[in-house]
Amino acid sequence: MDPALNVARLLRQHGLRPDRSLGQNFLVSPGALQKVVAAAEIQPHDQVLEIGPGVGNLTVRLAAQARRVVAVEVDERLRAVLQSVLRPYPQVTLVFGDILDQDVAALMQGEAYLVVANIPYYITAAVLRHLLAASPRPQRMVLTVQREVAQRLTAQPPRMNLLALSVQLFGQPKMVARLPAGAFYPRPKVDSAVVRLDLWPRPRLPQAHHALFFRLARAGFAQRRKTLRNALAAGLGLPPATVTACLNQAAIDPRQRAETLTWEDWARLTACAASASNLEALTGL
């Protein structure tokens, strides 16, 4: 492993430039790379799914600690670079394609795995949905994202949002490091952060309630300036009185706004809405 790998020079040697349309900002700072690896807490028996290996400067660090690394890269232009950098690491499997098109369980051979990813803003939510829908789900995820996205992922009441709430159904997110723009090549306009997501052994709600939970949450956050009563009534197409009754049963003030509710509030609301009597009343569900 060469901690002084010169990414800019390596790209020039292969006649390549970062593709802005793919959000390519390669993490190059040795200190920042080490923070990502440390956050993953990789053990010798672990296998790691890396999304967006770029030129492989993080991949070699993962390979030095993991039993197996599967690196999924969407940019076919980087094939020669990655093959050259990773030649000494037979434990690395390169896959070229969009992670959203991949069968994650098949890639990881149905075994337990960790995820390490440096992903651009515009696909963060989609990648999370894809990974959290996999079976088995990863045990832990370490994501390098724009700081604004990190703040959204780790939000708590009274600034909760739909992304944070959705993720917290499956695990506990935590911002573990801040990375300045200068840690990347090319230098982005904003700083980034490393978020670690430790997944629960099982989601916090029964699988049978997930669709109802997400429908309630989407309706609640769709019109954030409205009270929860009015937002749910509008989003679900129900009379405000019907929604008020369900909120009262869940011990939630109908005048609250969605971003002020705790995870436990949403869990109680989902449980109340899922009861036979309420499902009959909440005909829109």
Residue pairs with C-beta under 8 A, 6 or more apart in sequence:
1 60
1 61
1 64
2 60
3 30
3 33
4 30
5 28
5 55
5 57
5 60
5 85
7 26
7 28
7 54
7 55
7 57
7 185
8 28
8 185
10 55
10 81
10 85
11 17
11 18
11 55
11 81
14 80
14 81
16 77
16 78
16 81
18 24
18 25
18 26
18 185
18 186
19 75
19 77
22 74
22 75
22 120
23 119
23 120
23 121
23 122
23 123
24 54
24 75
24 120
25 118
25 120
25 184
25 185
25 186
25 187
25 188
26 54
26 55
26 57
26 118
26 184
26 185
27 33
27 36
27 54
27 57
27 58
27 118
27 144
27 179
27 183
27 184
28 57
28 183
28 184
28 185
29 179
29 182
29 183
29 184
31 183
32 177
32 179
32 183
33 57
33 58
33 61
34 61
35 176
35 177
35 179
35 194
36 58
36 116
36 118
36 142
36 144
36 177
36 194
37 58
37 61
37 62
37 65
37 116
39 142
39 176
39 177
39 194
39 196
40 48
40 62
40 114
40 116
40 140
40 142
40 196
41 140
42 48
42 62
42 65
42 66
42 114
43 65
44 65
44 66
44 67
45 67
46 65
46 66
46 67
46 112
46 113
46 114
47 66
47 67
47 68
47 69
47 70
47 108
47 109
47 111
47 112
47 113
47 114
48 62
48 66
48 68
48 69
48 70
48 113
48 114
48 115
48 116
49 69
49 70
49 72
49 104
49 107
49 108
49 113
49 114
49 115
49 116
49 138
50 58
50 59
50 62
50 69
50 70
50 71
50 72
50 115
50 116
50 117
51 72
51 99
51 115
51 116
51 117
51 118
51 119
51 127
52 72
52 73
52 74
52 117
52 118
52 119
53 59
53 71
53 72
53 73
53 78
53 82
53 94
54 73
54 78
54 118
55 78
55 81
55 82
55 85
56 71
56 81
56 82
56 85
56 86
57 85
58 116
58 118
59 69
59 71
59 82
59 85
59 86
59 89
59 92
60 85
60 86
60 89
62 69
62 116
63 69
63 86
63 89
63 91
63 92
66 91
66 114
67 91
68 91
68 92
68 93
69 89
69 91
69 92
69 93
70 92
70 93
70 95
70 107
70 108
71 82
71 86
71 92
71 93
71 94
71 95
72 95
72 96
72 97
72 99
72 102
72 107
73 79
73 82
73 94
73 95
73 96
74 96
74 97
74 98
74 99
76 96
79 94
79 96
82 94
83 94
86 92
86 94
95 102
95 107
99 127
99 130
100 123
100 126
100 127
100 130
104 130
104 131
104 134
105 134
105 135
105 136
110 136
111 136
112 136
112 139
113 136
113 138
113 139
114 138
114 139
114 140
114 141
114 142
115 131
115 138
115 140
115 141
115 142
115 143
116 141
116 142
117 127
117 141
117 142
117 143
117 144
118 143
118 144
119 127
119 143
119 144
119 145
121 145
121 146
121 148
121 149
124 143
124 145
124 149
125 163
128 163
128 166
128 167
131 137
131 138
131 141
132 167
132 170
137 170
137 199
138 199
139 198
139 199
140 196
140 197
140 198
140 199
141 171
141 195
141 196
141 197
141 199
142 176
142 194
142 195
142 196
142 197
143 153
143 194
143 195
143 196
143 197
144 179
144 192
144 193
144 194
145 153
145 192
145 193
145 195
146 188
146 190
146 191
146 192
146 193
147 178
147 190
147 191
147 192
147 193
148 190
150 175
150 192
150 193
150 194
150 195
151 175
151 193
152 161
152 163
152 164
153 163
153 164
153 167
153 173
153 175
153 195
153 197
154 164
154 173
154 174
154 175
154 195
155 161
155 163
155 164
156 164
157 259
157 260
157 261
157 262
158 259
158 260
159 259
160 258
160 259
160 260
160 261
160 262
161 221
161 259
162 217
162 218
162 221
164 173
165 217
165 221
165 263
165 266
166 214
166 217
167 173
167 197
168 204
168 263
169 203
169 204
169 205
169 210
169 213
170 197
170 199
170 200
170 203
170 204
171 197
171 198
171 199
171 200
172 197
172 198
172 200
173 195
173 196
173 197
174 195
174 196
174 197
174 198
175 193
175 194
175 195
176 194
176 195
176 196
177 193
177 194
178 191
178 192
178 193
178 194
179 191
179 192
179 193
179 194
180 191
181 187
181 188
181 189
181 190
181 191
181 192
183 192
184 192
203 210
204 263
204 267
205 213
205 267
205 270
208 274
209 270
209 271
209 274
212 270
212 273
212 274
212 285
213 266
213 270
215 236
215 285
216 232
216 236
216 266
216 269
216 270
216 273
217 258
217 266
218 235
219 231
219 232
219 234
219 235
219 236
220 228
220 231
220 232
220 235
220 258
220 261
221 231
221 258
221 259
222 231
222 234
222 235
223 230
223 231
223 234
223 235
224 231
224 257
224 258
224 259
225 257
226 234
226 257
227 254
227 255
227 256
227 257
228 247
228 252
228 254
228 255
228 256
228 257
228 258
228 261
229 240
229 243
229 244
229 247
229 254
229 255
230 240
231 257
231 258
232 238
232 243
232 247
233 239
233 240
233 242
233 243
236 243
236 282
236 284
236 285
237 284
238 282
238 283
238 284
242 281
242 282
243 254
244 254
245 281
246 269
246 272
246 273
246 278
246 281
246 282
247 253
247 254
247 269
248 254
249 272
249 278
250 265
250 268
250 269
250 271
250 272
251 268
252 261
252 265
252 268
252 269
261 269
272 278
273 279
273 282
273 285
279 285
